[in-house]
Amino acid sequence: MKRLSEILATAFLCGMLVLSVSADVSEAAPPVGSEFPDVEIAVPDSKEHRNYLGLKRGESFRLSQVAADTLIVEVLSMYCPFCQAEAPAVNTLYAMIEDDPALREKVKIIGIAAGNTKLERDMFVDTFDIPFPVFADADFLFHKALGEVRTPYFLGVRITGGAATVFHSSLGAFEDPASFLSLIIERSRSNSAEVSP
């Protein structure tokens, strides 16, 4: 337990350093209305996560292959104290979606752990009991494709006809899961999506 506390304290300090260094890069996030970067991601080892995303066993996939109409992508880091603080709210958001039969098959959530190895990703997932798939991005490949956004960063992606289009883009905590979910549903159905402050 003491070792975990030391690791989390170190993570907090590293997170503050990363955030202070990257204070002006979120403007490069994929703009609303643009195609989501066509980056390949390793298919999850977990059968539960493959089923959740509607994927078959294989080496890699693209977001446009996820079996959903709407995908919420959280860019996070285990070293980000704001991501740690936001984890319970994101878990609540996931539970709200899964508990609603009208949304369960249509809206999915994934996490991209920017700069985190599989070990670091697993530590974050285990510590905060994250139920949805979180993908390690140790080489920052996905993070760079997303404009090196600060964390936590949330993107709403509409999946239609083999394409993944950004309809929502926001930096920081959303605080109220119910309000955020309503916003995502409204924007995913609308042509007038905007970037949140």
PyMOL commands that set and color helices and strands:
alter all, ss='L'
color gray80, all
select helices_A, chain A and resi 2-21+26-28+47-53+63-65+81-98+118-127+141-145+177-189
alter helices_A, ss='H'
color red, helices_A
select strands_A, chain A and resi 41-42+60-61+70-76+107-114+134-137+153-160+163-171
alter strands_A, ss='S'
color yellow, strands_A
deselect
rebuild
show_as cartoon
